[in-house]
């Protein structure tokens, strides 16, 4: 069976590791703070939780240690409305751990995940029956860096040519330099990304991986095969490239508490918009709106604005989106997180629906 394009209705299945996360309460540091806040952190489960927030059926497949951290992670992801029934408990390997170290120049992340339960994932997870009804499989570039078996998992998922897949595959490059041996990430991640149906990559990470002088169009030249490529330019804009289609939507200006998790939130918002009606402008806008919720909190998963606020933002004309200066002008009602200020500039393309 060949998957329809754009993806039809059905669950989004997200595969990858989620860890326990520890972080000091601002303005404390890890070295001087008296306490650490415990949360959960994982790119793929972040996407699954935001998809569930946005009303989509989301499944998370992974493995956790049979330990208190693993039980906490499972409960937190399930509480967001995600199907975690396919997550395995490993009696011999622990749940991974990360520690966030906020600083004046950004947040450093220290990983303690070697030998974790999820590092033992392999291609067999793709035989899970929950994938039988999936519209979309979401993977990231974190997974192939965890172990040879995890790399084989991603390789198997992308081995089937796009026209012959039973579901579409979304791939977020999500480059984590600390996980890769020197000089290996650029080639592997480019090859994997170019075989996916939908790809997300930050312009900064693309420049780090493949050339400091790249712009969004240059990234598309390097990755010509995905049906959709989304290049995120930090807090400025995101551009979606399709079959002869290029659409750019400027980001909403938002107060940033911590940037970790915003890329996952953007991916979830974009995928939700794409699955909703295939309109690229709406999908990019929903990506920006969802990312703003992650930027507003210390953890990876923040609350979305009220549904009515989201619908009003999605329904703005291009000019109103571009000229939006205050919550009142957007018809915003008080919610958490607030979307304040105005974007850097306006959208640059008219509405276009993604074509087969």
Secondary structure, DSSP 8 states (H G I E B T S, - for coil): ----SS--SSEEEEES--EEEEEE-TT--TTT-S-EEEEEE-HHHHHHHHHHHTT--EEEE-EEESSHHHHHHHHHHHHTT-B-TT-EEESSS---EEEEEEETTEEEEEEE-TT-TGGG--GGGGG-GGGGGEEEEEEETTGGGT-HHHHHHHHHHHHS-GGG-SSEEEEE----GGGS-TTTHHHHHHHHHTTSSEEEEEHHHHHHHH-TT--HHHHHHHS--SSEEEEEETTTEEEEE-SS-EEEEE------S--TTHHHHHHHHHHHHHHHH-BHHHHHHHHHHHHHHHHTSSSS------HHHHHHHHT--HHHHHH--STTTTT--S-SS---S--SS---S---B---
